[in-house]
Amino acid sequence: ANDNCVRMTGPTAGYYDNRYWTMWKLPMFGCSDSSQVLKEVAECKKAYPKCFIRLAAFDAIKQVQIVGFVVHRPAGVAMAAMSGEKDMKVWNPINNKKFETFSYLPPLTESQIAKQVDHIISQGLSPCLEFAAVDASFTANDNCVRMTGPTAGYYDNRYWTMWKLPMFGCSDSSQVLKEVAECKKAYPKCFIRLAAFDAIKQVQIVGFVVHRP
């Protein structure tokens, strides 16, 4: 759709504006039985009966999506293949207050955060904390600078303020929890997000909220 759309002008083959949908839970790594997928489809359908549900599959080596098809269509909504109309838009990042991977879960406890950090460290990633006030924590049109270059998946106003520096060489989850506590004390009315970066691929691998005001 044209609403709040960032147009691509670079050489990005196969890109469609506003094509990204909201992920249901996490990718099913290690899935060995189709019944596991069908169970998640049923749960998603129950939670969001008026939404389209798409099944995608990714190649972990090539880092690309290989398969993608709709497994549930809401009642009364016609498909748009013949008319060309884009009726399948489900999620708009503008004014949507979903925050990263664990948004569908209750707030994480310290022990749960510690387990996530331990995994991050074991994968050789560098933890980093970011924070943002409630009114500046989600994507909005206010004071917005639109992107015109070939930046796939970019959403305006998505970046938060970094707390200190990334924790290069972090070897203990207690170090991260200590920084979370300090950030929370300094900015109690802000969201705090834990991100983790791959120093080789130069990309963010993990991102989830560790404190909600």
ZITA-V391753 format. One record per pair of residues at least 24 apart in sequence whose ideal C-beta (glycine too) atoms are under 10 Angstrom apart, sorted by sequence separation. I is the first residue (numbers start at 1). J is the second residue. If there is no record, write none. Layout:
i:I j:J
i:I j:J
This chain:
i:24 j:48
i:48 j:72
i:50 j:74
i:136 j:160
i:163 j:187
i:187 j:211
i:189 j:213
i:49 j:74
i:50 j:75
i:52 j:77
i:132 j:157
i:136 j:161
i:188 j:213
i:22 j:48
i:31 j:57
i:45 j:71
i:48 j:74
i:49 j:75
i:50 j:76
i:51 j:77
i:132 j:158
i:161 j:187
i:170 j:196
i:184 j:210
i:187 j:213
i:24 j:51
i:44 j:71
i:45 j:72
i:50 j:77
i:52 j:79
i:132 j:159
i:133 j:160
i:163 j:190
i:183 j:210
i:184 j:211
i:44 j:72
i:132 j:160
i:133 j:161
i:183 j:211
i:22 j:51
i:24 j:53
i:27 j:56
i:28 j:57
i:29 j:58
i:45 j:74
i:130 j:159
i:131 j:160
i:132 j:161
i:161 j:190
i:163 j:192
i:166 j:195
i:167 j:196
i:168 j:197
i:184 j:213
i:21 j:51
i:24 j:54
i:27 j:57
i:41 j:71
i:42 j:72
i:130 j:160
i:131 j:161
i:160 j:190
i:163 j:193
i:166 j:196
i:180 j:210
i:181 j:211
i:21 j:52
i:24 j:55
i:27 j:58
i:29 j:60
i:41 j:72
i:129 j:160
i:130 j:161
i:131 j:162
i:160 j:191
i:163 j:194
i:166 j:197
i:168 j:199
i:179 j:210
i:180 j:211
i:21 j:53
i:129 j:161
i:130 j:162
i:131 j:163
i:160 j:192
i:21 j:54
i:23 j:56
i:27 j:60
i:38 j:71
i:99 j:132
i:129 j:162
i:130 j:163
i:160 j:193
i:162 j:195
i:166 j:199
i:177 j:210
i:37 j:71
i:54 j:88
i:128 j:162
i:129 j:163
i:176 j:210
i:21 j:56
i:52 j:87
i:128 j:163
i:129 j:164
i:160 j:195
i:52 j:88
i:54 j:90
i:128 j:164
i:129 j:165
i:51 j:88
i:52 j:89
i:53 j:90
i:97 j:134
i:128 j:165
i:129 j:166
i:52 j:90
i:99 j:137
i:128 j:166
i:129 j:167
i:51 j:90
i:52 j:91
i:99 j:138
i:126 j:165
i:127 j:166
i:128 j:167
i:50 j:90
i:51 j:91
i:97 j:137
i:98 j:138
i:126 j:166
i:127 j:167
i:128 j:168
i:97 j:138
i:98 j:139
i:125 j:166
i:126 j:167
i:127 j:168
i:48 j:90
i:96 j:138
i:97 j:139
i:126 j:168
i:128 j:170
i:95 j:138
i:96 j:139
i:126 j:169
i:127 j:170
i:94 j:138
i:95 j:139
i:96 j:140
i:126 j:170
i:93 j:138
i:94 j:139
i:95 j:140
i:125 j:170
i:93 j:139
i:94 j:140
i:95 j:141
i:121 j:167
i:127 j:173
i:21 j:68
i:92 j:139
i:93 j:140
i:94 j:141
i:95 j:142
i:120 j:167
i:129 j:176
i:160 j:207
i:121 j:169
i:127 j:175
i:128 j:176
i:19 j:68
i:121 j:170
i:127 j:176
i:131 j:180
i:94 j:144
i:117 j:167
i:120 j:170
i:121 j:171
i:129 j:179
i:14 j:65
i:121 j:172
i:128 j:179
i:129 j:180
i:121 j:173
i:127 j:179
i:131 j:183
i:117 j:170
i:120 j:173
i:127 j:180
i:129 j:182
i:130 j:183
i:131 j:184
i:137 j:190
i:138 j:191
i:118 j:172
i:119 j:173
i:121 j:175
i:129 j:183
i:133 j:187
i:136 j:190
i:137 j:191
i:117 j:172
i:118 j:173
i:121 j:176
i:129 j:184
i:131 j:186
i:132 j:187
i:134 j:189
i:136 j:191
i:117 j:173
i:120 j:176
i:131 j:187
i:133 j:189
i:134 j:190
i:137 j:193
i:47 j:104
i:116 j:173
i:117 j:174
i:133 j:190
i:134 j:191
i:114 j:172
i:115 j:173
i:117 j:175
i:118 j:176
i:131 j:189
i:132 j:190
i:133 j:191
i:96 j:155
i:114 j:173
i:117 j:176
i:131 j:190
i:132 j:191
i:113 j:173
i:114 j:174
i:116 j:176
i:117 j:177
i:130 j:190
i:131 j:191
i:132 j:192
i:93 j:154
i:94 j:155
i:99 j:160
i:130 j:191
i:131 j:192
i:132 j:193
i:93 j:155
i:94 j:156
i:111 j:173
i:114 j:176
i:130 j:192
i:131 j:193
i:93 j:156
i:94 j:157
i:110 j:173
i:113 j:176
i:114 j:177
i:117 j:180
i:129 j:192
i:130 j:193
i:93 j:157
i:110 j:174
i:113 j:177
i:129 j:193
i:130 j:194
i:93 j:158
i:128 j:193
i:129 j:194
i:130 j:195
i:111 j:177
i:128 j:194
i:129 j:195
i:19 j:86
i:21 j:88
i:110 j:177
i:113 j:180
i:127 j:194
i:128 j:195
i:18 j:86
i:21 j:89
i:22 j:90
i:23 j:91
i:127 j:195
i:128 j:196
i:17 j:86
i:19 j:88
i:21 j:90
i:22 j:91
i:126 j:195
i:127 j:196
i:128 j:197
i:16 j:86
i:19 j:89
i:20 j:90
i:21 j:91
i:110 j:180
i:125 j:195
i:126 j:196
i:127 j:197
i:18 j:89
i:20 j:91
i:22 j:93
i:110 j:181
i:125 j:196
i:126 j:197
i:17 j:89
i:18 j:90
i:124 j:196
i:125 j:197
i:126 j:198
i:137 j:209
i:18 j:91
i:20 j:93
i:123 j:196
i:125 j:198
i:126 j:199
i:18 j:92
i:22 j:96
i:120 j:194
i:124 j:198
i:125 j:199
i:18 j:93
i:23 j:98
i:26 j:101
i:120 j:195
i:121 j:196
i:123 j:198
i:124 j:199
i:137 j:212
i:22 j:98
i:25 j:101
i:26 j:102
i:120 j:196
i:124 j:200
i:128 j:204
i:137 j:213
i:23 j:100
i:25 j:102
i:117 j:194
i:119 j:196
i:120 j:197
i:130 j:207
i:23 j:101
i:116 j:194
i:128 j:206
i:134 j:212
i:25 j:104
i:117 j:196
i:125 j:204
i:126 j:205
i:127 j:206
i:128 j:207
i:130 j:209
i:131 j:210
i:134 j:213
i:23 j:103
i:24 j:104
i:25 j:105
i:116 j:196
i:125 j:205
i:131 j:211
i:133 j:213
i:22 j:103
i:23 j:104
i:113 j:194
i:125 j:206
i:129 j:210
i:22 j:104
i:123 j:205
i:129 j:211
i:131 j:213
i:123 j:206
i:1 j:85
i:2 j:86
i:1 j:86
i:120 j:205
i:1 j:87
i:3 j:89
i:108 j:194
i:120 j:206
i:1 j:88
i:5 j:92
i:6 j:93
i:119 j:206
i:1 j:89
i:4 j:92
i:3 j:92
i:4 j:93
i:5 j:94
i:117 j:206
i:4 j:94
i:116 j:206
i:1 j:92
i:3 j:94
i:4 j:95
i:100 j:191
i:99 j:191
i:116 j:208
i:100 j:193
i:117 j:210
i:97 j:191
i:99 j:193
i:100 j:194
i:116 j:210
i:100 j:195
i:113 j:208
i:113 j:210
i:112 j:210
i:113 j:211
i:108 j:208
i:110 j:210
i:108 j:209
i:107 j:209
i:108 j:210
i:105 j:208
i:107 j:210
i:108 j:211
i:105 j:209
i:107 j:211
i:108 j:212
i:101 j:206
i:102 j:207
i:103 j:208
i:107 j:212
i:100 j:206
i:101 j:207
i:102 j:208
i:103 j:209
i:106 j:212
i:100 j:207
i:101 j:208
i:102 j:209
i:99 j:207
i:100 j:208
i:101 j:209
i:102 j:210
i:99 j:208
i:100 j:209
i:99 j:209
i:99 j:212
i:20 j:152
i:19 j:152
i:20 j:153
i:19 j:153
i:4 j:139
i:15 j:150
i:20 j:155
i:4 j:140
i:4 j:141
i:15 j:152
i:9 j:147
i:10 j:148
i:12 j:150
i:15 j:153
i:63 j:201
i:7 j:146
i:8 j:147
i:9 j:148
i:10 j:149
i:11 j:150
i:12 j:151
i:4 j:144
i:6 j:146
i:7 j:147
i:8 j:148
i:9 j:149
i:10 j:150
i:12 j:152
i:63 j:203
i:5 j:146
i:6 j:147
i:7 j:148
i:8 j:149
i:9 j:150
i:10 j:151
i:4 j:146
i:6 j:148
i:8 j:150
i:10 j:152
i:6 j:149
i:8 j:151
i:8 j:152
i:6 j:151
i:6 j:152
i:8 j:154
i:6 j:153
i:6 j:154
i:6 j:155
i:6 j:156
i:4 j:155
i:4 j:156
